[in-house]
Amino acid sequence: MARERRAATGPMAEAEAVCEELAAALRRTGIVLPSLTVDALTYGYEPPRVLVELGRCNVETTRKLIAVLKTAAP
């Protein structure tokens, strides 16, 4: 019997929402992290260990992210 993924509620829904919020904020600056997602292992723990996986990106995207962070940080 295959294990079914439960509907996201509470911390899981919050993790998915914050992940999408981050993706949208990054898109507004021209940055896309293709691997940005909620860590799949997060769903397997009880209680959930909510983690957002930022994933990998190329050097060009990393430099864009650094530039945006430098302008945002005091």
Phi and psi restraints in degrees (range 20) as a CNS / XPLOR table:
assign (resid 1 and name C) (resid 2 and name N)
       (resid 2 and name CA) (resid 2 and name C) 1.0 -73.2 20.0 2
assign (resid 2 and name N) (resid 2 and name CA)
       (resid 2 and name C) (resid 3 and name N) 1.0 141.6 20.0 2
assign (resid 2 and name C) (resid 3 and name N)
       (resid 3 and name CA) (resid 3 and name C) 1.0 -79.9 20.0 2
assign (resid 3 and name N) (resid 3 and name CA)
       (resid 3 and name C) (resid 4 and name N) 1.0 125.5 20.0 2
assign (resid 3 and name C) (resid 4 and name N)
       (resid 4 and name CA) (resid 4 and name C) 1.0 -88.9 20.0 2
assign (resid 4 and name N) (resid 4 and name CA)
       (resid 4 and name C) (resid 5 and name N) 1.0 140.6 20.0 2
assign (resid 4 and name C) (resid 5 and name N)
       (resid 5 and name CA) (resid 5 and name C) 1.0 -76.0 20.0 2
assign (resid 5 and name N) (resid 5 and name CA)
       (resid 5 and name C) (resid 6 and name N) 1.0 127.9 20.0 2
assign (resid 5 and name C) (resid 6 and name N)
       (resid 6 and name CA) (resid 6 and name C) 1.0 -72.6 20.0 2
assign (resid 6 and name N) (resid 6 and name CA)
       (resid 6 and name C) (resid 7 and name N) 1.0 152.7 20.0 2
assign (resid 6 and name C) (resid 7 and name N)
       (resid 7 and name CA) (resid 7 and name C) 1.0 -61.9 20.0 2
assign (resid 7 and name N) (resid 7 and name CA)
       (resid 7 and name C) (resid 8 and name N) 1.0 139.5 20.0 2
assign (resid 7 and name C) (resid 8 and name N)
       (resid 8 and name CA) (resid 8 and name C) 1.0 -71.1 20.0 2
assign (resid 8 and name N) (resid 8 and name CA)
       (resid 8 and name C) (resid 9 and name N) 1.0 124.3 20.0 2
assign (resid 8 and name C) (resid 9 and name N)
       (resid 9 and name CA) (resid 9 and name C) 1.0 -139.8 20.0 2
assign (resid 9 and name N) (resid 9 and name CA)
       (resid 9 and name C) (resid 10 and name N) 1.0 162.2 20.0 2
assign (resid 9 and name C) (resid 10 and name N)
       (resid 10 and name CA) (resid 10 and name C) 1.0 55.0 20.0 2
assign (resid 10 and name N) (resid 10 and name CA)
       (resid 10 and name C) (resid 11 and name N) 1.0 -126.6 20.0 2
assign (resid 10 and name C) (resid 11 and name N)
       (resid 11 and name CA) (resid 11 and name C) 1.0 -58.4 20.0 2
assign (resid 11 and name N) (resid 11 and name CA)
       (resid 11 and name C) (resid 12 and name N) 1.0 -33.7 20.0 2
assign (resid 11 and name C) (resid 12 and name N)
       (resid 12 and name CA) (resid 12 and name C) 1.0 -68.1 20.0 2
assign (resid 12 and name N) (resid 12 and name CA)
       (resid 12 and name C) (resid 13 and name N) 1.0 -44.7 20.0 2
assign (resid 12 and name C) (resid 13 and name N)
       (resid 13 and name CA) (resid 13 and name C) 1.0 -63.4 20.0 2
assign (resid 13 and name N) (resid 13 and name CA)
       (resid 13 and name C) (resid 14 and name N) 1.0 -38.5 20.0 2
assign (resid 13 and name C) (resid 14 and name N)
       (resid 14 and name CA) (resid 14 and name C) 1.0 -63.7 20.0 2
assign (resid 14 and name N) (resid 14 and name CA)
       (resid 14 and name C) (resid 15 and name N) 1.0 -42.4 20.0 2
assign (resid 14 and name C) (resid 15 and name N)
       (resid 15 and name CA) (resid 15 and name C) 1.0 -63.1 20.0 2
assign (resid 15 and name N) (resid 15 and name CA)
       (resid 15 and name C) (resid 16 and name N) 1.0 -42.3 20.0 2
assign (resid 15 and name C) (resid 16 and name N)
       (resid 16 and name CA) (resid 16 and name C) 1.0 -65.8 20.0 2
assign (resid 16 and name N) (resid 16 and name CA)
       (resid 16 and name C) (resid 17 and name N) 1.0 -39.4 20.0 2
assign (resid 16 and name C) (resid 17 and name N)
       (resid 17 and name CA) (resid 17 and name C) 1.0 -67.5 20.0 2
assign (resid 17 and name N) (resid 17 and name CA)
       (resid 17 and name C) (resid 18 and name N) 1.0 -43.6 20.0 2
assign (resid 17 and name C) (resid 18 and name N)
       (resid 18 and name CA) (resid 18 and name C) 1.0 -69.2 20.0 2
assign (resid 18 and name N) (resid 18 and name CA)
       (resid 18 and name C) (resid 19 and name N) 1.0 -32.6 20.0 2
assign (resid 18 and name C) (resid 19 and name N)
       (resid 19 and name CA) (resid 19 and name C) 1.0 -63.1 20.0 2
assign (resid 19 and name N) (resid 19 and name CA)
       (resid 19 and name C) (resid 20 and name N) 1.0 -46.0 20.0 2
assign (resid 19 and name C) (resid 20 and name N)
       (resid 20 and name CA) (resid 20 and name C) 1.0 -66.9 20.0 2
assign (resid 20 and name N) (resid 20 and name CA)
       (resid 20 and name C) (resid 21 and name N) 1.0 -37.4 20.0 2
assign (resid 20 and name C) (resid 21 and name N)
       (resid 21 and name CA) (resid 21 and name C) 1.0 -62.8 20.0 2
assign (resid 21 and name N) (resid 21 and name CA)
       (resid 21 and name C) (resid 22 and name N) 1.0 -42.9 20.0 2
assign (resid 21 and name C) (resid 22 and name N)
       (resid 22 and name CA) (resid 22 and name C) 1.0 -63.7 20.0 2
assign (resid 22 and name N) (resid 22 and name CA)
       (resid 22 and name C) (resid 23 and name N) 1.0 -44.6 20.0 2
assign (resid 22 and name C) (resid 23 and name N)
       (resid 23 and name CA) (resid 23 and name C) 1.0 -59.5 20.0 2
assign (resid 23 and name N) (resid 23 and name CA)
       (resid 23 and name C) (resid 24 and name N) 1.0 -42.3 20.0 2
assign (resid 23 and name C) (resid 24 and name N)
       (resid 24 and name CA) (resid 24 and name C) 1.0 -65.9 20.0 2
assign (resid 24 and name N) (resid 24 and name CA)
       (resid 24 and name C) (resid 25 and name N) 1.0 -42.9 20.0 2
assign (resid 24 and name C) (resid 25 and name N)
       (resid 25 and name CA) (resid 25 and name C) 1.0 -63.3 20.0 2
assign (resid 25 and name N) (resid 25 and name CA)
       (resid 25 and name C) (resid 26 and name N) 1.0 -41.6 20.0 2
assign (resid 25 and name C) (resid 26 and name N)
       (resid 26 and name CA) (resid 26 and name C) 1.0 -65.4 20.0 2
assign (resid 26 and name N) (resid 26 and name CA)
       (resid 26 and name C) (resid 27 and name N) 1.0 -41.5 20.0 2
assign (resid 26 and name C) (resid 27 and name N)
       (resid 27 and name CA) (resid 27 and name C) 1.0 -58.9 20.0 2
assign (resid 27 and name N) (resid 27 and name CA)
       (resid 27 and name C) (resid 28 and name N) 1.0 -37.6 20.0 2
assign (resid 27 and name C) (resid 28 and name N)
       (resid 28 and name CA) (resid 28 and name C) 1.0 -63.5 20.0 2
assign (resid 28 and name N) (resid 28 and name CA)
       (resid 28 and name C) (resid 29 and name N) 1.0 -23.2 20.0 2
assign (resid 28 and name C) (resid 29 and name N)
       (resid 29 and name CA) (resid 29 and name C) 1.0 -98.1 20.0 2
assign (resid 29 and name N) (resid 29 and name CA)
       (resid 29 and name C) (resid 30 and name N) 1.0 3.3 20.0 2
assign (resid 29 and name C) (resid 30 and name N)
       (resid 30 and name CA) (resid 30 and name C) 1.0 85.8 20.0 2
assign (resid 30 and name N) (resid 30 and name CA)
       (resid 30 and name C) (resid 31 and name N) 1.0 14.7 20.0 2
assign (resid 30 and name C) (resid 31 and name N)
       (resid 31 and name CA) (resid 31 and name C) 1.0 -109.6 20.0 2
assign (resid 31 and name N) (resid 31 and name CA)
       (resid 31 and name C) (resid 32 and name N) 1.0 132.0 20.0 2
assign (resid 31 and name C) (resid 32 and name N)
       (resid 32 and name CA) (resid 32 and name C) 1.0 -126.1 20.0 2
assign (resid 32 and name N) (resid 32 and name CA)
       (resid 32 and name C) (resid 33 and name N) 1.0 123.2 20.0 2
assign (resid 32 and name C) (resid 33 and name N)
       (resid 33 and name CA) (resid 33 and name C) 1.0 -102.3 20.0 2
assign (resid 33 and name N) (resid 33 and name CA)
       (resid 33 and name C) (resid 34 and name N) 1.0 99.5 20.0 2
assign (resid 33 and name C) (resid 34 and name N)
       (resid 34 and name CA) (resid 34 and name C) 1.0 -60.3 20.0 2
assign (resid 34 and name N) (resid 34 and name CA)
       (resid 34 and name C) (resid 35 and name N) 1.0 -25.7 20.0 2
assign (resid 34 and name C) (resid 35 and name N)
       (resid 35 and name CA) (resid 35 and name C) 1.0 -95.6 20.0 2
assign (resid 35 and name N) (resid 35 and name CA)
       (resid 35 and name C) (resid 36 and name N) 1.0 5.2 20.0 2
assign (resid 35 and name C) (resid 36 and name N)
       (resid 36 and name CA) (resid 36 and name C) 1.0 -64.0 20.0 2
assign (resid 36 and name N) (resid 36 and name CA)
       (resid 36 and name C) (resid 37 and name N) 1.0 121.2 20.0 2
assign (resid 36 and name C) (resid 37 and name N)
       (resid 37 and name CA) (resid 37 and name C) 1.0 -165.0 20.0 2
assign (resid 37 and name N) (resid 37 and name CA)
       (resid 37 and name C) (resid 38 and name N) 1.0 171.0 20.0 2
assign (resid 37 and name C) (resid 38 and name N)
       (resid 38 and name CA) (resid 38 and name C) 1.0 -78.4 20.0 2
assign (resid 38 and name N) (resid 38 and name CA)
       (resid 38 and name C) (resid 39 and name N) 1.0 131.5 20.0 2
assign (resid 38 and name C) (resid 39 and name N)
       (resid 39 and name CA) (resid 39 and name C) 1.0 -57.5 20.0 2
assign (resid 39 and name N) (resid 39 and name CA)
       (resid 39 and name C) (resid 40 and name N) 1.0 124.2 20.0 2
assign (resid 39 and name C) (resid 40 and name N)
       (resid 40 and name CA) (resid 40 and name C) 1.0 -58.3 20.0 2
assign (resid 40 and name N) (resid 40 and name CA)
       (resid 40 and name C) (resid 41 and name N) 1.0 -33.9 20.0 2
assign (resid 40 and name C) (resid 41 and name N)
       (resid 41 and name CA) (resid 41 and name C) 1.0 -65.9 20.0 2
assign (resid 41 and name N) (resid 41 and name CA)
       (resid 41 and name C) (resid 42 and name N) 1.0 -21.3 20.0 2
assign (resid 41 and name C) (resid 42 and name N)
       (resid 42 and name CA) (resid 42 and name C) 1.0 -55.6 20.0 2
assign (resid 42 and name N) (resid 42 and name CA)
       (resid 42 and name C) (resid 43 and name N) 1.0 -36.1 20.0 2
assign (resid 42 and name C) (resid 43 and name N)
       (resid 43 and name CA) (resid 43 and name C) 1.0 -73.9 20.0 2
assign (resid 43 and name N) (resid 43 and name CA)
       (resid 43 and name C) (resid 44 and name N) 1.0 -14.8 20.0 2
assign (resid 43 and name C) (resid 44 and name N)
       (resid 44 and name CA) (resid 44 and name C) 1.0 -90.9 20.0 2
assign (resid 44 and name N) (resid 44 and name CA)
       (resid 44 and name C) (resid 45 and name N) 1.0 -6.5 20.0 2
assign (resid 44 and name C) (resid 45 and name N)
       (resid 45 and name CA) (resid 45 and name C) 1.0 -101.6 20.0 2
assign (resid 45 and name N) (resid 45 and name CA)
       (resid 45 and name C) (resid 46 and name N) 1.0 148.0 20.0 2
assign (resid 45 and name C) (resid 46 and name N)
       (resid 46 and name CA) (resid 46 and name C) 1.0 -130.6 20.0 2
assign (resid 46 and name N) (resid 46 and name CA)
       (resid 46 and name C) (resid 47 and name N) 1.0 112.4 20.0 2
assign (resid 46 and name C) (resid 47 and name N)
       (resid 47 and name CA) (resid 47 and name C) 1.0 -71.3 20.0 2
assign (resid 47 and name N) (resid 47 and name CA)
       (resid 47 and name C) (resid 48 and name N) 1.0 159.5 20.0 2
assign (resid 47 and name C) (resid 48 and name N)
       (resid 48 and name CA) (resid 48 and name C) 1.0 -60.4 20.0 2
assign (resid 48 and name N) (resid 48 and name CA)
       (resid 48 and name C) (resid 49 and name N) 1.0 141.3 20.0 2
assign (resid 48 and name C) (resid 49 and name N)
       (resid 49 and name CA) (resid 49 and name C) 1.0 -103.5 20.0 2
assign (resid 49 and name N) (resid 49 and name CA)
       (resid 49 and name C) (resid 50 and name N) 1.0 89.2 20.0 2
assign (resid 49 and name C) (resid 50 and name N)
       (resid 50 and name CA) (resid 50 and name C) 1.0 -73.4 20.0 2
assign (resid 50 and name N) (resid 50 and name CA)
       (resid 50 and name C) (resid 51 and name N) 1.0 116.2 20.0 2
assign (resid 50 and name C) (resid 51 and name N)
       (resid 51 and name CA) (resid 51 and name C) 1.0 -131.6 20.0 2
assign (resid 51 and name N) (resid 51 and name CA)
       (resid 51 and name C) (resid 52 and name N) 1.0 141.0 20.0 2
assign (resid 51 and name C) (resid 52 and name N)
       (resid 52 and name CA) (resid 52 and name C) 1.0 -104.2 20.0 2
assign (resid 52 and name N) (resid 52 and name CA)
       (resid 52 and name C) (resid 53 and name N) 1.0 126.5 20.0 2
assign (resid 52 and name C) (resid 53 and name N)
       (resid 53 and name CA) (resid 53 and name C) 1.0 -92.2 20.0 2
assign (resid 53 and name N) (resid 53 and name CA)
       (resid 53 and name C) (resid 54 and name N) 1.0 113.5 20.0 2
assign (resid 53 and name C) (resid 54 and name N)
       (resid 54 and name CA) (resid 54 and name C) 1.0 -77.7 20.0 2
assign (resid 54 and name N) (resid 54 and name CA)
       (resid 54 and name C) (resid 55 and name N) 1.0 -26.2 20.0 2
assign (resid 54 and name C) (resid 55 and name N)
       (resid 55 and name CA) (resid 55 and name C) 1.0 78.6 20.0 2
assign (resid 55 and name N) (resid 55 and name CA)
       (resid 55 and name C) (resid 56 and name N) 1.0 -167.8 20.0 2
assign (resid 55 and name C) (resid 56 and name N)
       (resid 56 and name CA) (resid 56 and name C) 1.0 -104.4 20.0 2
assign (resid 56 and name N) (resid 56 and name CA)
       (resid 56 and name C) (resid 57 and name N) 1.0 154.1 20.0 2
assign (resid 56 and name C) (resid 57 and name N)
       (resid 57 and name CA) (resid 57 and name C) 1.0 -148.4 20.0 2
assign (resid 57 and name N) (resid 57 and name CA)
       (resid 57 and name C) (resid 58 and name N) 1.0 161.3 20.0 2
assign (resid 57 and name C) (resid 58 and name N)
       (resid 58 and name CA) (resid 58 and name C) 1.0 -78.9 20.0 2
assign (resid 58 and name N) (resid 58 and name CA)
       (resid 58 and name C) (resid 59 and name N) 1.0 174.5 20.0 2
assign (resid 58 and name C) (resid 59 and name N)
       (resid 59 and name CA) (resid 59 and name C) 1.0 -63.5 20.0 2
assign (resid 59 and name N) (resid 59 and name CA)
       (resid 59 and name C) (resid 60 and name N) 1.0 -40.1 20.0 2
assign (resid 59 and name C) (resid 60 and name N)
       (resid 60 and name CA) (resid 60 and name C) 1.0 -59.8 20.0 2
assign (resid 60 and name N) (resid 60 and name CA)
       (resid 60 and name C) (resid 61 and name N) 1.0 -46.3 20.0 2
assign (resid 60 and name C) (resid 61 and name N)
       (resid 61 and name CA) (resid 61 and name C) 1.0 -65.6 20.0 2
assign (resid 61 and name N) (resid 61 and name CA)
       (resid 61 and name C) (resid 62 and name N) 1.0 -37.5 20.0 2
assign (resid 61 and name C) (resid 62 and name N)
       (resid 62 and name CA) (resid 62 and name C) 1.0 -62.0 20.0 2
assign (resid 62 and name N) (resid 62 and name CA)
       (resid 62 and name C) (resid 63 and name N) 1.0 -43.4 20.0 2
assign (resid 62 and name C) (resid 63 and name N)
       (resid 63 and name CA) (resid 63 and name C) 1.0 -63.9 20.0 2
assign (resid 63 and name N) (resid 63 and name CA)
       (resid 63 and name C) (resid 64 and name N) 1.0 -39.4 20.0 2
assign (resid 63 and name C) (resid 64 and name N)
       (resid 64 and name CA) (resid 64 and name C) 1.0 -61.9 20.0 2
assign (resid 64 and name N) (resid 64 and name CA)
       (resid 64 and name C) (resid 65 and name N) 1.0 -43.7 20.0 2
assign (resid 64 and name C) (resid 65 and name N)
       (resid 65 and name CA) (resid 65 and name C) 1.0 -63.1 20.0 2
assign (resid 65 and name N) (resid 65 and name CA)
       (resid 65 and name C) (resid 66 and name N) 1.0 -42.4 20.0 2
assign (resid 65 and name C) (resid 66 and name N)
       (resid 66 and name CA) (resid 66 and name C) 1.0 -60.4 20.0 2
assign (resid 66 and name N) (resid 66 and name CA)
       (resid 66 and name C) (resid 67 and name N) 1.0 -44.7 20.0 2
assign (resid 66 and name C) (resid 67 and name N)
       (resid 67 and name CA) (resid 67 and name C) 1.0 -61.8 20.0 2
assign (resid 67 and name N) (resid 67 and name CA)
       (resid 67 and name C) (resid 68 and name N) 1.0 -43.5 20.0 2
assign (resid 67 and name C) (resid 68 and name N)
       (resid 68 and name CA) (resid 68 and name C) 1.0 -64.6 20.0 2
assign (resid 68 and name N) (resid 68 and name CA)
       (resid 68 and name C) (resid 69 and name N) 1.0 -43.4 20.0 2
assign (resid 68 and name C) (resid 69 and name N)
       (resid 69 and name CA) (resid 69 and name C) 1.0 -65.1 20.0 2
assign (resid 69 and name N) (resid 69 and name CA)
       (resid 69 and name C) (resid 70 and name N) 1.0 -37.9 20.0 2
assign (resid 69 and name C) (resid 70 and name N)
       (resid 70 and name CA) (resid 70 and name C) 1.0 -63.7 20.0 2
assign (resid 70 and name N) (resid 70 and name CA)
       (resid 70 and name C) (resid 71 and name N) 1.0 -37.3 20.0 2
assign (resid 70 and name C) (resid 71 and name N)
       (resid 71 and name CA) (resid 71 and name C) 1.0 -75.4 20.0 2
assign (resid 71 and name N) (resid 71 and name CA)
       (resid 71 and name C) (resid 72 and name N) 1.0 -26.6 20.0 2
assign (resid 71 and name C) (resid 72 and name N)
       (resid 72 and name CA) (resid 72 and name C) 1.0 -83.3 20.0 2
assign (resid 72 and name N) (resid 72 and name CA)
       (resid 72 and name C) (resid 73 and name N) 1.0 -28.3 20.0 2
assign (resid 72 and name C) (resid 73 and name N)
       (resid 73 and name CA) (resid 73 and name C) 1.0 -86.9 20.0 2
assign (resid 73 and name N) (resid 73 and name CA)
       (resid 73 and name C) (resid 74 and name N) 1.0 143.4 20.0 2
